C-alpha cells in the first residue's frame, strides 16, 4: 500500500466521509475509487489534486509520513 492510499484511508476514517461521495467529488466511479484504495489501480499523479480536494486536505497531506514529514 502506498503512502497516498494509507493517507486517503486515514483521512476518510478521521472525517467520517462516505467513500462513494469522495469518489464522486474526485470525478471517478465508486468502483474506480475502491480499486485505488485496495491497490488494484495505480494512483496517477494527475489524480492527486482531485483526490486531495475530494477529502478536503492540501496535497502535501496525502504524502505525509507517520513521522509528519
N, CA, C and O atoms as a CHARMM CRD file, in Angstrom:
* protein
*
  276
    1    1 UNK  N      0.85000  -1.18100   0.00000 PROA 1      0.00000
    2    1 UNK  CA     0.00000   0.00000   0.00000 PROA 1      0.00000
    3    1 UNK  C      0.89300   1.24100   0.00000 PROA 1      0.00000
    4    1 UNK  O      1.87900   1.31200   0.73400 PROA 1      0.00000
    5    2 UNK  N      0.53600   2.20200  -0.82200 PROA 2      0.00000
    6    2 UNK  CA     1.33700   3.42000  -0.90700 PROA 2      0.00000
    7    2 UNK  C      0.95600   4.38900   0.21100 PROA 2      0.00000
    8    2 UNK  O     -0.09800   4.25900   0.83300 PROA 2      0.00000
    9    3 UNK  N      1.82600   5.35200   0.44900 PROA 3      0.00000
   10    3 UNK  CA     1.55900   6.36000   1.47200 PROA 3      0.00000
   11    3 UNK  C      0.30400   7.16300   1.12900 PROA 3      0.00000
   12    3 UNK  O     -0.44500   7.55900   2.02200 PROA 3      0.00000
   13    4 UNK  N      0.07800   7.40200  -0.15300 PROA 4      0.00000
   14    4 UNK  CA    -1.11500   8.15300  -0.55500 PROA 4      0.00000
   15    4 UNK  C     -2.37000   7.34100  -0.24000 PROA 4      0.00000
   16    4 UNK  O     -3.34600   7.89500   0.26600 PROA 4      0.00000
   17    5 UNK  N     -2.36200   6.05300  -0.52900 PROA 5      0.00000
   18    5 UNK  CA    -3.51000   5.20700  -0.19600 PROA 5      0.00000
   19    5 UNK  C     -3.74400   5.20900   1.31300 PROA 5      0.00000
   20    5 UNK  O     -4.87500   5.37900   1.76900 PROA 5      0.00000
   21    6 UNK  N     -2.68900   5.02200   2.07700 PROA 6      0.00000
   22    6 UNK  CA    -2.81300   4.99900   3.53600 PROA 6      0.00000
   23    6 UNK  C     -3.40000   6.31100   4.05800 PROA 6      0.00000
   24    6 UNK  O     -4.27600   6.30600   4.92200 PROA 6      0.00000
   25    7 UNK  N     -2.91400   7.42800   3.52800 PROA 7      0.00000
   26    7 UNK  CA    -3.40500   8.72300   3.99300 PROA 7      0.00000
   27    7 UNK  C     -4.83200   8.98600   3.55200 PROA 7      0.00000
   28    7 UNK  O     -5.60400   9.58400   4.30100 PROA 7      0.00000
   29    8 UNK  N     -5.20000   8.55500   2.35700 PROA 8      0.00000
   30    8 UNK  CA    -6.59500   8.69800   1.93000 PROA 8      0.00000
   31    8 UNK  C     -7.51600   7.94500   2.88600 PROA 8      0.00000
   32    8 UNK  O     -8.52900   8.48100   3.33500 PROA 8      0.00000
   33    9 UNK  N     -7.16300   6.71600   3.18900 PROA 9      0.00000
   34    9 UNK  CA    -7.97200   5.89900   4.08900 PROA 9      0.00000
   35    9 UNK  C     -8.03800   6.54100   5.47200 PROA 9      0.00000
   36    9 UNK  O     -9.10600   6.59100   6.08300 PROA 9      0.00000
   37   10 UNK  N     -6.90800   7.02800   5.96600 PROA 10     0.00000
   38   10 UNK  CA    -6.86000   7.66800   7.28800 PROA 10     0.00000
   39   10 UNK  C     -7.77300   8.89000   7.33300 PROA 10     0.00000
   40   10 UNK  O     -8.56100   9.04600   8.26600 PROA 10     0.00000
   41   11 UNK  N     -7.66500   9.76100   6.32000 PROA 11     0.00000
   42   11 UNK  CA    -8.47100  10.98500   6.30200 PROA 11     0.00000
   43   11 UNK  C     -9.95600  10.64900   6.18900 PROA 11     0.00000
   44   11 UNK  O    -10.78200  11.26400   6.86200 PROA 11     0.00000
   45   12 UNK  N    -10.29600   9.69300   5.35700 PROA 12     0.00000
   46   12 UNK  CA   -11.70000   9.27700   5.20900 PROA 12     0.00000
   47   12 UNK  C    -12.24600   8.80700   6.55000 PROA 12     0.00000
   48   12 UNK  O    -13.35800   9.16700   6.93500 PROA 12     0.00000
   49   13 UNK  N    -11.45800   8.00000   7.26000 PROA 13     0.00000
   50   13 UNK  CA   -11.90300   7.49100   8.56100 PROA 13     0.00000
   51   13 UNK  C    -11.98700   8.60600   9.59700 PROA 13     0.00000
   52   13 UNK  O    -12.96100   8.68900  10.34500 PROA 13     0.00000
   53   14 UNK  N    -10.96100   9.47000   9.64400 PROA 14     0.00000
   54   14 UNK  CA   -10.94100  10.55700  10.62500 PROA 14     0.00000
   55   14 UNK  C    -12.11500  11.52000  10.44300 PROA 14     0.00000
   56   14 UNK  O    -12.70400  11.99000  11.41600 PROA 14     0.00000
   57   15 UNK  N    -12.43800  11.80000   9.19800 PROA 15     0.00000
   58   15 UNK  CA   -13.50200  12.76600   8.90700 PROA 15     0.00000
   59   15 UNK  C    -14.87800  12.11500   8.78900 PROA 15     0.00000
   60   15 UNK  O    -15.88700  12.81100   8.67900 PROA 15     0.00000
   61   16 UNK  N    -14.92000  10.78400   8.81300 PROA 16     0.00000
   62   16 UNK  CA   -16.19300  10.08200   8.68300 PROA 16     0.00000
   63   16 UNK  C    -16.83900  10.25800   7.32000 PROA 16     0.00000
   64   16 UNK  O    -18.06200  10.31300   7.19800 PROA 16     0.00000
   65   17 UNK  N    -15.99600  10.34700   6.29300 PROA 17     0.00000
   66   17 UNK  CA   -16.50100  10.55300   4.93200 PROA 17     0.00000
   67   17 UNK  C    -17.04500   9.25800   4.34800 PROA 17     0.00000
   68   17 UNK  O    -16.64400   8.16100   4.73800 PROA 17     0.00000
   69   18 UNK  N    -17.94900   9.40700   3.42100 PROA 18     0.00000
   70   18 UNK  CA   -18.50300   8.26100   2.70100 PROA 18     0.00000
   71   18 UNK  C    -17.72100   8.10500   1.40700 PROA 18     0.00000
   72   18 UNK  O    -17.60700   9.04600   0.62200 PROA 18     0.00000
   73   19 UNK  N    -17.18800   6.92200   1.19200 PROA 19     0.00000
   74   19 UNK  CA   -16.29900   6.68400   0.05000 PROA 19     0.00000
   75   19 UNK  C    -16.96800   6.98900  -1.28500 PROA 19     0.00000
   76   19 UNK  O    -16.32500   7.52400  -2.18800 PROA 19     0.00000
   77   20 UNK  N    -18.23400   6.66100  -1.41800 PROA 20     0.00000
   78   20 UNK  CA   -18.92800   6.94100  -2.67800 PROA 20     0.00000
   79   20 UNK  C    -18.96400   8.45000  -2.93500 PROA 20     0.00000
   80   20 UNK  O    -18.78100   8.89100  -4.07000 PROA 20     0.00000
   81   21 UNK  N    -19.19700   9.22600  -1.90000 PROA 21     0.00000
   82   21 UNK  CA   -19.21600  10.68300  -2.04000 PROA 21     0.00000
   83   21 UNK  C    -17.84600  11.23600  -2.39500 PROA 21     0.00000
   84   21 UNK  O    -17.73300  12.15800  -3.20200 PROA 21     0.00000
   85   22 UNK  N    -16.80500  10.67100  -1.79100 PROA 22     0.00000
   86   22 UNK  CA   -15.44000  11.09300  -2.11400 PROA 22     0.00000
   87   22 UNK  C    -15.14900  10.78900  -3.57500 PROA 22     0.00000
   88   22 UNK  O    -14.58800  11.61800  -4.29000 PROA 22     0.00000
   89   23 UNK  N    -15.53300   9.59600  -4.01300 PROA 23     0.00000
   90   23 UNK  CA   -15.31400   9.21000  -5.40600 PROA 23     0.00000
   91   23 UNK  C    -15.99000  10.18900  -6.35500 PROA 23     0.00000
   92   23 UNK  O    -15.38400  10.62600  -7.33400 PROA 23     0.00000
   93   24 UNK  N    -17.23400  10.53200  -6.07500 PROA 24     0.00000
   94   24 UNK  CA   -17.97300  11.45900  -6.93500 PROA 24     0.00000
   95   24 UNK  C    -17.30100  12.83200  -6.96500 PROA 24     0.00000
   96   24 UNK  O    -17.17000  13.43800  -8.02800 PROA 24     0.00000
   97   25 UNK  N    -16.87600  13.32300  -5.79800 PROA 25     0.00000
   98   25 UNK  CA   -16.21000  14.62400  -5.75100 PROA 25     0.00000
   99   25 UNK  C    -14.87100  14.60000  -6.49200 PROA 25     0.00000
  100   25 UNK  O    -14.42000  15.62600  -7.00100 PROA 25     0.00000
  101   26 UNK  N    -14.24300  13.43100  -6.54900 PROA 26     0.00000
  102   26 UNK  CA   -12.96500  13.29200  -7.25300 PROA 26     0.00000
  103   26 UNK  C    -13.16300  13.04400  -8.74900 PROA 26     0.00000
  104   26 UNK  O    -12.19500  13.00300  -9.50900 PROA 26     0.00000
  105   27 UNK  N    -14.41800  12.88000  -9.16700 PROA 27     0.00000
  106   27 UNK  CA   -14.70000  12.68100 -10.58600 PROA 27     0.00000
  107   27 UNK  C    -14.46600  11.27200 -11.08100 PROA 27     0.00000
  108   27 UNK  O    -14.09900  11.06100 -12.23700 PROA 27     0.00000
  109   28 UNK  N    -14.68100  10.30300 -10.19600 PROA 28     0.00000
  110   28 UNK  CA   -14.49700   8.91200 -10.61100 PROA 28     0.00000
  111   28 UNK  C    -15.63500   8.06100 -10.06500 PROA 28     0.00000
  112   28 UNK  O    -16.39000   8.49200  -9.19200 PROA 28     0.00000
  113   29 UNK  N    -15.74400   6.86800 -10.58200 PROA 29     0.00000
  114   29 UNK  CA   -16.77900   5.96500 -10.09800 PROA 29     0.00000
  115   29 UNK  C    -16.39300   5.41400  -8.73200 PROA 29     0.00000
  116   29 UNK  O    -15.22500   5.41900  -8.34600 PROA 29     0.00000
  117   30 UNK  N    -17.39200   4.94600  -8.02300 PROA 30     0.00000
  118   30 UNK  CA   -17.13500   4.33000  -6.72500 PROA 30     0.00000
  119   30 UNK  C    -16.22400   3.11600  -6.89400 PROA 30     0.00000
  120   30 UNK  O    -15.36000   2.86700  -6.05300 PROA 30     0.00000
  121   31 UNK  N    -16.41300   2.36100  -7.97300 PROA 31     0.00000
  122   31 UNK  CA   -15.58000   1.17000  -8.20400 PROA 31     0.00000
  123   31 UNK  C    -14.13000   1.55800  -8.46300 PROA 31     0.00000
  124   31 UNK  O    -13.21600   0.92500  -7.93600 PROA 31     0.00000
  125   32 UNK  N    -13.91300   2.58800  -9.26800 PROA 32     0.00000
  126   32 UNK  CA   -12.54000   3.03200  -9.54500 PROA 32     0.00000
  127   32 UNK  C    -11.86500   3.51300  -8.26200 PROA 32     0.00000
  128   32 UNK  O    -10.68700   3.23700  -8.03900 PROA 32     0.00000
  129   33 UNK  N    -12.60900   4.23200  -7.41900 PROA 33     0.00000
  130   33 UNK  CA   -12.05200   4.70600  -6.15700 PROA 33     0.00000
  131   33 UNK  C    -11.74200   3.53800  -5.23400 PROA 33     0.00000
  132   33 UNK  O    -10.69900   3.52200  -4.57900 PROA 33     0.00000
  133   34 UNK  N    -12.63100   2.57000  -5.18000 PROA 34     0.00000
  134   34 UNK  CA   -12.39000   1.37100  -4.38400 PROA 34     0.00000
  135   34 UNK  C    -11.13600   0.64500  -4.87000 PROA 34     0.00000
  136   34 UNK  O    -10.32800   0.18000  -4.06600 PROA 34     0.00000
  137   35 UNK  N    -10.98300   0.55300  -6.18400 PROA 35     0.00000
  138   35 UNK  CA    -9.79100  -0.08500  -6.75600 PROA 35     0.00000
  139   35 UNK  C     -8.52400   0.64700  -6.34000 PROA 35     0.00000
  140   35 UNK  O     -7.49600   0.01600  -6.09200 PROA 35     0.00000
  141   36 UNK  N     -8.58600   1.96100  -6.26100 PROA 36     0.00000
  142   36 UNK  CA    -7.42900   2.74700  -5.81900 PROA 36     0.00000
  143   36 UNK  C     -7.11300   2.43800  -4.36300 PROA 36     0.00000
  144   36 UNK  O     -5.96000   2.18400  -4.01500 PROA 36     0.00000
  145   37 UNK  N     -8.13500   2.45900  -3.51500 PROA 37     0.00000
  146   37 UNK  CA    -7.91400   2.21800  -2.09200 PROA 37     0.00000
  147   37 UNK  C     -7.42200   0.80100  -1.81300 PROA 37     0.00000
  148   37 UNK  O     -6.68300   0.57300  -0.85500 PROA 37     0.00000
  149   38 UNK  N     -7.83100  -0.14500  -2.64700 PROA 38     0.00000
  150   38 UNK  CA    -7.42400  -1.53900  -2.45600 PROA 38     0.00000
  151   38 UNK  C     -6.11700  -1.88500  -3.16700 PROA 38     0.00000
  152   38 UNK  O     -5.62900  -3.00900  -3.05100 PROA 38     0.00000
  153   39 UNK  N     -5.55100  -0.93400  -3.89900 PROA 39     0.00000
  154   39 UNK  CA    -4.29500  -1.17900  -4.59200 PROA 39     0.00000
  155   39 UNK  C     -4.43700  -1.90600  -5.90900 PROA 39     0.00000
  156   39 UNK  O     -3.44300  -2.35600  -6.47900 PROA 39     0.00000
  157   40 UNK  N     -5.65400  -2.02700  -6.40100 PROA 40     0.00000
  158   40 UNK  CA    -5.86400  -2.69400  -7.69400 PROA 40     0.00000
  159   40 UNK  C     -5.66900  -1.73700  -8.85500 PROA 40     0.00000
  160   40 UNK  O     -5.54300  -2.16000 -10.00400 PROA 40     0.00000
  161   41 UNK  N     -5.64500  -0.44100  -8.55000 PROA 41     0.00000
  162   41 UNK  CA    -5.44500   0.57800  -9.57200 PROA 41     0.00000
  163   41 UNK  C     -4.39900   1.55700  -9.05400 PROA 41     0.00000
  164   41 UNK  O     -4.42300   1.93800  -7.88300 PROA 41     0.00000
  165   42 UNK  N     -3.49700   1.95500  -9.91200 PROA 42     0.00000
  166   42 UNK  CA    -2.42000   2.87500  -9.53900 PROA 42     0.00000
  167   42 UNK  C     -2.95000   4.30500  -9.49100 PROA 42     0.00000
  168   42 UNK  O     -3.73500   4.72000 -10.34300 PROA 42     0.00000
  169   43 UNK  N     -2.50800   5.04700  -8.48100 PROA 43     0.00000
  170   43 UNK  CA    -2.86000   6.45700  -8.39100 PROA 43     0.00000
  171   43 UNK  C     -1.89900   7.23000  -9.28000 PROA 43     0.00000
  172   43 UNK  O     -0.69900   7.28400  -9.00800 PROA 43     0.00000
  173   44 UNK  N     -2.42000   7.82500 -10.33500 PROA 44     0.00000
  174   44 UNK  CA    -1.59100   8.63200 -11.23300 PROA 44     0.00000
  175   44 UNK  C     -1.40800  10.01600 -10.61900 PROA 44     0.00000
  176   44 UNK  O     -2.24100  10.47700  -9.83900 PROA 44     0.00000
  177   45 UNK  N     -0.32100  10.66200 -10.97500 PROA 45     0.00000
  178   45 UNK  CA    -0.01600  11.99100 -10.44200 PROA 45     0.00000
  179   45 UNK  C     -1.13900  12.98100 -10.74000 PROA 45     0.00000
  180   45 UNK  O     -1.43000  13.85200  -9.92100 PROA 45     0.00000
  181   46 UNK  N     -1.76800  12.85300 -11.90200 PROA 46     0.00000
  182   46 UNK  CA    -2.83100  13.80600 -12.24600 PROA 46     0.00000
  183   46 UNK  C     -4.11200  13.59100 -11.43900 PROA 46     0.00000
  184   46 UNK  O     -5.01000  14.43200 -11.48600 PROA 46     0.00000
  185   47 UNK  N     -4.21500  12.49200 -10.70600 PROA 47     0.00000
  186   47 UNK  CA    -5.37500  12.22500  -9.85700 PROA 47     0.00000
  187   47 UNK  C     -5.24400  12.87500  -8.48400 PROA 47     0.00000
  188   47 UNK  O     -6.25100  13.13100  -7.82400 PROA 47     0.00000
  189   48 UNK  N     -4.03100  13.14300  -8.05200 PROA 48     0.00000
  190   48 UNK  CA    -3.78000  13.59300  -6.68000 PROA 48     0.00000
  191   48 UNK  C     -4.51400  14.88400  -6.32700 PROA 48     0.00000
  192   48 UNK  O     -5.13400  14.93900  -5.26500 PROA 48     0.00000
  193   49 UNK  N     -4.47800  15.92600  -7.15900 PROA 49     0.00000
  194   49 UNK  CA    -5.20600  17.14400  -6.77100 PROA 49     0.00000
  195   49 UNK  C     -6.70000  16.90500  -6.54700 PROA 49     0.00000
  196   49 UNK  O     -7.26900  17.42900  -5.58900 PROA 49     0.00000
  197   50 UNK  N     -7.33200  16.13200  -7.40500 PROA 50     0.00000
  198   50 UNK  CA    -8.76400  15.86200  -7.25800 PROA 50     0.00000
  199   50 UNK  C     -9.04200  15.03100  -6.01000 PROA 50     0.00000
  200   50 UNK  O    -10.03900  15.25600  -5.32300 PROA 50     0.00000
  201   51 UNK  N     -8.17400  14.08000  -5.71600 PROA 51     0.00000
  202   51 UNK  CA    -8.35000  13.25800  -4.52200 PROA 51     0.00000
  203   51 UNK  C     -8.18600  14.09600  -3.25600 PROA 51     0.00000
  204   51 UNK  O     -8.96900  13.96300  -2.31500 PROA 51     0.00000
  205   52 UNK  N     -7.17500  14.95400  -3.23000 PROA 52     0.00000
  206   52 UNK  CA    -6.95100  15.81800  -2.06600 PROA 52     0.00000
  207   52 UNK  C     -8.15200  16.73900  -1.86300 PROA 52     0.00000
  208   52 UNK  O     -8.62000  16.91800  -0.73900 PROA 52     0.00000
  209   53 UNK  N     -8.64100  17.31300  -2.93900 PROA 53     0.00000
  210   53 UNK  CA    -9.79400  18.20500  -2.85700 PROA 53     0.00000
  211   53 UNK  C    -11.03500  17.44400  -2.37900 PROA 53     0.00000
  212   53 UNK  O    -11.81800  17.95900  -1.58100 PROA 53     0.00000
  213   54 UNK  N    -11.20100  16.22900  -2.86900 PROA 54     0.00000
  214   54 UNK  CA   -12.37400  15.43100  -2.51900 PROA 54     0.00000
  215   54 UNK  C    -12.42700  15.08400  -1.03600 PROA 54     0.00000
  216   54 UNK  O    -13.51100  14.95400  -0.46700 PROA 54     0.00000
  217   55 UNK  N    -11.26000  14.93200  -0.40500 PROA 55     0.00000
  218   55 UNK  CA   -11.24600  14.62800   1.03200 PROA 55     0.00000
  219   55 UNK  C    -10.98200  15.87200   1.87500 PROA 55     0.00000
  220   55 UNK  O    -10.97200  15.80300   3.10400 PROA 55     0.00000
  221   56 UNK  N    -10.76900  17.01100   1.21200 PROA 56     0.00000
  222   56 UNK  CA   -10.64000  18.27600   1.92100 PROA 56     0.00000
  223   56 UNK  C     -9.32400  18.50100   2.63900 PROA 56     0.00000
  224   56 UNK  O     -9.29100  19.06400   3.73300 PROA 56     0.00000
  225   57 UNK  N     -8.23300  18.05600   2.01700 PROA 57     0.00000
  226   57 UNK  CA    -6.90700  18.29000   2.59500 PROA 57     0.00000
  227   57 UNK  C     -5.98000  18.86800   1.53200 PROA 57     0.00000
  228   57 UNK  O     -6.21500  18.68700   0.33700 PROA 57     0.00000
  229   58 UNK  N     -4.92500  19.56600   1.96300 PROA 58     0.00000
  230   58 UNK  CA    -3.94100  20.03100   0.98800 PROA 58     0.00000
  231   58 UNK  C     -3.17000  18.83200   0.42000 PROA 58     0.00000
  232   58 UNK  O     -3.02300  17.80700   1.08500 PROA 58     0.00000
  233   59 UNK  N     -2.69100  18.97100  -0.79300 PROA 59     0.00000
  234   59 UNK  CA    -1.97600  17.87700  -1.46000 PROA 59     0.00000
  235   59 UNK  C     -0.85200  17.29000  -0.59800 PROA 59     0.00000
  236   59 UNK  O     -0.74500  16.06600  -0.52000 PROA 59     0.00000
  237   60 UNK  N     -0.00400  18.10600   0.05600 PROA 60     0.00000
  238   60 UNK  CA     1.08500  17.51700   0.85600 PROA 60     0.00000
  239   60 UNK  C      0.60500  16.56700   1.96000 PROA 60     0.00000
  240   60 UNK  O      1.34600  15.67500   2.37500 PROA 60     0.00000
  241   61 UNK  N     -0.61800  16.75500   2.43000 PROA 61     0.00000
  242   61 UNK  CA    -1.15900  15.87700   3.46400 PROA 61     0.00000
  243   61 UNK  C     -1.24500  14.42900   2.98200 PROA 61     0.00000
  244   61 UNK  O     -1.10100  13.50100   3.77800 PROA 61     0.00000
  245   62 UNK  N     -1.47500  14.23700   1.70100 PROA 62     0.00000
  246   62 UNK  CA    -1.56700  12.87600   1.16600 PROA 62     0.00000
  247   62 UNK  C     -0.20800  12.19200   1.06800 PROA 62     0.00000
  248   62 UNK  O     -0.13200  10.97400   0.90200 PROA 62     0.00000
  249   63 UNK  N      0.87100  12.98000   1.17300 PROA 63     0.00000
  250   63 UNK  CA     2.21900  12.41400   1.10300 PROA 63     0.00000
  251   63 UNK  C      2.90800  12.40200   2.46000 PROA 63     0.00000
  252   63 UNK  O      4.08500  12.05400   2.55500 PROA 63     0.00000
  253   64 UNK  N      2.18500  12.78100   3.51000 PROA 64     0.00000
  254   64 UNK  CA     2.74800  12.86400   4.84800 PROA 64     0.00000
  255   64 UNK  C      3.06300  11.46400   5.37700 PROA 64     0.00000
  256   64 UNK  O      2.24600  10.55000   5.26900 PROA 64     0.00000
  257   65 UNK  N      4.23500  11.31500   5.93700 PROA 65     0.00000
  258   65 UNK  CA     4.61800  10.04800   6.54100 PROA 65     0.00000
  259   65 UNK  C      4.20700  10.03800   8.00500 PROA 65     0.00000
  260   65 UNK  O      3.81800  11.07100   8.54900 PROA 65     0.00000
  261   66 UNK  N      4.29100   8.89300   8.63600 PROA 66     0.00000
  262   66 UNK  CA     3.87800   8.75200  10.03200 PROA 66     0.00000
  263   66 UNK  C      4.62600   9.71300  10.94900 PROA 66     0.00000
  264   66 UNK  O      4.08500  10.14800  11.96600 PROA 66     0.00000
  265   67 UNK  N      5.86800  10.04500  10.59500 PROA 67     0.00000
  266   67 UNK  CA     6.64800  10.97900  11.39900 PROA 67     0.00000
  267   67 UNK  C      6.26900  12.42500  11.17000 PROA 67     0.00000
  268   67 UNK  O      6.79900  13.31900  11.83000 PROA 67     0.00000
  269   68 UNK  N      5.35100  12.66800  10.23600 PROA 68     0.00000
  270   68 UNK  CA     4.89700  14.01800   9.96200 PROA 68     0.00000
  271   68 UNK  C      5.69300  14.73900   8.89000 PROA 68     0.00000
  272   68 UNK  O      5.43500  15.91600   8.63600 PROA 68     0.00000
  273   69 UNK  N      6.63900  14.08800   8.25900 PROA 69     0.00000
  274   69 UNK  CA     7.46600  14.71600   7.21200 PROA 69     0.00000
  275   69 UNK  C      6.88200  14.49600   5.84900 PROA 69     0.00000
  276   69 UNK  O      7.44500  14.95400   4.85500 PROA 69     0.00000
